[in-house]
Amino acid sequence: MKKIIVWFRKDLRIHDHAALFEAAQQGCIIPVFIWPSEQEFEYADSIAAKWSLHQSLISLRQNLAAKGIPLIIRKGNIQKELLQLIKETSADAVFYNRCYEPFMVQSLFEIEIQLSKSKIEVQSFHGNLLYQQFNILNKNHEPYKVFTSYWKRTMQEHVSTPYAIPKMTSTLATLPASLEIHELQLLSTNSLESRLDQHWEIGEQEAISHWTEFLEYGLNKYERYKDFPSAQATSLLSPYLVWGNISVKSIWHSIQSHEIQGPSTETFLRQLVWRDFAYDQLIHFPTMPIKPLREAYNTFPWEGSSSDFNKWKLGQTGYPLVDAGMRELLATGYMHNRVRMVVASFLVKHLLVPWTEGSKWFTQKLIDFDVANNAMGWQWTTGCGIDSAPFFRIFNPVAQGKRFDPNGDYVRQWIPELKNLPQKFIHKPWEASQEILALAHLELGKDYPFPIVEHNFARKRALQAYNLIKKA
Ligand SMILES: Cc1cc2nc3c(=O)[nH]c(=O)nc-3n(C[C@H](O)[C@H](O)[C@H](O)COP(=O)(O)OP(=O)(O)OC[C@H]3O[C@@H](n4cnc5c(N)ncnc54)[C@H](O)[C@@H]3O)c2cc1C
């Protein structure tokens, strides 16, 4: 019987797993997860993402063990570890689902050459996105640059039917060496971790029951409330999609076959397609996480100070909506999408700190850190990406607060020092009189900062900077 290594990466599940399913049909399987040295370096400070990976591996190992299959865990150079495992197990083939992180794509190229030299069969499968990106090109056979056109084009494509959980066999008499999950040292002693435990339960079963509940009770309210951070009306699926606890194709099909269809359905599906669009960009422009897609932005006159950057990180800018978002991130590893846009815009446009710095902070703190979505989000907000927000649209954090957190519930949740302020001043405490501040037990400059930059001044300064690159 053929021995097939199933190489797990960002697809830590057993449902709708193309490589696992096909391998199980063709032979006996040897599942392996390798924590690559490159990723270990890149994720050195990514406490939340690594915590989530740790939980996802526990879940995958349990699910495979329940089928009688042990998960082999390794770390180090991917090529070396794979070749070593092939030698130890006399495997005939390696099957995997495609991933699109630039370092993965690069190392795969070399691995496939090595494996074919050793006469090892290699098969890759479409698995972690809705569509096969290389098929989604415009009439000129180029990648799409506008989301609406991309969305319309994807509507003509079929999302392949999810795979069932396969029957699996393993015939290995002696098990190859495996690390214990804790030996990957994904957990740190940072206090964020204990808070992550309180907010998230990560794993395949958890992802499926979380999704089933949202589909049943949350989806119909999505369209109406998704932009209001205190409404908790979004799916919170992103932490489960990152390591593939749940398959995006299964989500798509369960929506399509759900009896209730309405405006929320299409809006939600569009969001999932934004995720594909982000990967489409990453595939075609692999430097996207570090370089602006619009070249003119290479010479953008950033002048932000490290002191302002630190205040932003800690939620001490004096703008309540921005600070609430940054504190939510520190406390939970998550931030609502609307607030992500506001805090990112504030960093880049009000403080003139490079978007790459903000993106690095998100890489470290987000439980749903995703290289494609994060890069697209930052480039979109900065205005240097494909189909991005025009630079002259500069979010006013007070106006955004009034519109999307009208009662100030979100601000009060994350900034307890402002909890007694009347609604009228919750997004602009500096306009409250001394009397009102005293009644709210708030001393500005002591309990909560004054704004670190004045909005109109910041807006003008940002537009001047923008004009400089427009002229260049
Ligand atoms: C500056 C910035 C950085 C971001 N960084 C990340 C990141 O590292 N990881 C990440 O998953 N998302 C990122 N996003 C996109 C978005 O904020 C999150 O996907 C969303 O908040 C996740 O919450 P949810 O699952 O409840 O979303 P829902 O609204 O319920 O959407 C469902 C799913 O659709 C996808 N989706 C939704 N909005 C977007 C979007 N704008 N772009 C791409 N996919 C989307 C996600 O996979 C999400 O889980 C970023 C956005 C910005 C503006």
Ligand as a Chemical Component Dictionary entry (heavy atoms), coordinates in Angstrom:
data_LIG
# 
_chem_comp.id                   LIG 
_chem_comp.type                 NON-POLYMER 
_chem_comp.pdbx_formal_charge   0 
_chem_comp.three_letter_code    LIG 
# 
loop_
_chem_comp_atom.comp_id 
_chem_comp_atom.atom_id 
_chem_comp_atom.alt_atom_id 
_chem_comp_atom.type_symbol 
_chem_comp_atom.charge 
_chem_comp_atom.model_Cartn_x 
_chem_comp_atom.model_Cartn_y 
_chem_comp_atom.model_Cartn_z 
_chem_comp_atom.pdbx_ordinal 
LIG C1  C1  C 0 -5.652  47.449 9.066  1  
LIG C2  C2  C 0 -6.383  46.139 8.955  2  
LIG C3  C3  C 0 -5.735  44.959 9.285  3  
LIG C4  C4  C 0 -6.409  43.725 9.179  4  
LIG N1  N1  N 0 -5.734  42.578 9.523  5  
LIG C5  C5  C 0 -6.364  41.379 9.384  6  
LIG C6  C6  C 0 -5.687  40.164 9.719  7  
LIG O1  O1  O 0 -4.500  40.151 10.085 8  
LIG N2  N2  N 0 -6.392  38.992 9.626  9  
LIG C7  C7  C 0 -7.696  38.953 9.190  10 
LIG O2  O2  O 0 -8.274  37.870 9.117  11 
LIG N3  N3  N 0 -8.330  40.090 8.838  12 
LIG C8  C8  C 0 -7.727  41.293 8.930  13 
LIG N4  N4  N 0 -8.400  42.437 8.593  14 
LIG C9  C9  C 0 -9.748  42.328 7.999  15 
LIG C10 C10 C 0 -10.915 42.336 8.993  16 
LIG O3  O3  O 0 -10.762 43.367 9.922  17 
LIG C11 C11 C 0 -11.083 41.016 9.737  18 
LIG O4  O4  O 0 -11.075 39.937 8.826  19 
LIG C12 C12 C 0 -12.410 40.969 10.509 20 
LIG O5  O5  O 0 -12.457 42.028 11.418 21 
LIG C13 C13 C 0 -12.529 39.651 11.227 22 
LIG O6  O6  O 0 -13.668 39.632 12.050 23 
LIG P1  P1  P 0 -14.878 38.647 11.717 24 
LIG O7  O7  O 0 -14.364 37.277 11.486 25 
LIG O8  O8  O 0 -15.891 38.835 12.772 26 
LIG O9  O9  O 0 -15.355 39.256 10.330 27 
LIG P2  P2  P 0 -16.731 39.087 9.533  28 
LIG O10 O10 O 0 -17.195 40.466 9.239  29 
LIG O11 O11 O 0 -17.647 38.179 10.210 30 
LIG O12 O12 O 0 -16.254 38.484 8.132  31 
LIG C14 C14 C 0 -16.150 37.070 7.905  32 
LIG C15 C15 C 0 -14.789 36.758 7.335  33 
LIG O13 O13 O 0 -14.597 37.436 6.096  34 
LIG C16 C16 C 0 -13.238 37.837 5.967  35 
LIG N5  N5  N 0 -13.158 39.302 5.952  36 
LIG C17 C17 C 0 -14.000 40.181 6.530  37 
LIG N6  N6  N 0 -13.593 41.450 6.281  38 
LIG C18 C18 C 0 -12.460 41.357 5.571  39 
LIG C19 C19 C 0 -11.564 42.303 5.010  40 
LIG N7  N7  N 0 -11.761 43.617 5.128  41 
LIG N8  N8  N 0 -10.485 41.849 4.347  42 
LIG C20 C20 C 0 -10.274 40.526 4.183  43 
LIG N9  N9  N 0 -11.090 39.570 4.670  44 
LIG C21 C21 C 0 -12.170 39.991 5.359  45 
LIG C22 C22 C 0 -12.508 37.324 7.190  46 
LIG O14 O14 O 0 -11.919 36.087 6.895  47 
LIG C23 C23 C 0 -13.628 37.208 8.221  48 
LIG O15 O15 O 0 -13.359 36.264 9.237  49 
LIG C24 C24 C 0 -7.742  43.690 8.710  50 
LIG C25 C25 C 0 -8.391  44.891 8.385  51 
LIG C26 C26 C 0 -7.718  46.093 8.512  52 
LIG C27 C27 C 0 -8.436  47.373 8.147  53 
# 
loop_
_chem_comp_bond.comp_id 
_chem_comp_bond.atom_id_1 
_chem_comp_bond.atom_id_2 
_chem_comp_bond.value_order 
_chem_comp_bond.pdbx_ordinal 
LIG C1  C2  SING 1  
LIG C2  C3  SING 2  
LIG C2  C26 DOUB 3  
LIG C3  C4  DOUB 4  
LIG C4  N1  SING 5  
LIG C4  C24 SING 6  
LIG N1  C5  DOUB 7  
LIG C5  C6  SING 8  
LIG C5  C8  SING 9  
LIG C6  O1  DOUB 10 
LIG C6  N2  SING 11 
LIG N2  C7  SING 12 
LIG C7  O2  DOUB 13 
LIG C7  N3  SING 14 
LIG N3  C8  DOUB 15 
LIG C8  N4  SING 16 
LIG N4  C9  SING 17 
LIG N4  C24 SING 18 
LIG C9  C10 SING 19 
LIG C10 O3  SING 20 
LIG C10 C11 SING 21 
LIG C11 O4  SING 22 
LIG C11 C12 SING 23 
LIG C12 O5  SING 24 
LIG C12 C13 SING 25 
LIG C13 O6  SING 26 
LIG O6  P1  SING 27 
LIG P1  O7  DOUB 28 
LIG P1  O8  SING 29 
LIG P1  O9  SING 30 
LIG O9  P2  SING 31 
LIG P2  O10 DOUB 32 
LIG P2  O11 SING 33 
LIG P2  O12 SING 34 
LIG O12 C14 SING 35 
LIG C14 C15 SING 36 
LIG C15 O13 SING 37 
LIG C15 C23 SING 38 
LIG O13 C16 SING 39 
LIG C16 N5  SING 40 
LIG C16 C22 SING 41 
LIG N5  C17 SING 42 
LIG N5  C21 SING 43 
LIG C17 N6  DOUB 44 
LIG N6  C18 SING 45 
LIG C18 C19 SING 46 
LIG C18 C21 DOUB 47 
LIG C19 N7  SING 48 
LIG C19 N8  DOUB 49 
LIG N8  C20 SING 50 
LIG C20 N9  DOUB 51 
LIG N9  C21 SING 52 
LIG C22 O14 SING 53 
LIG C22 C23 SING 54 
LIG C23 O15 SING 55 
LIG C24 C25 DOUB 56 
LIG C25 C26 SING 57 
LIG C26 C27 SING 58 
# 
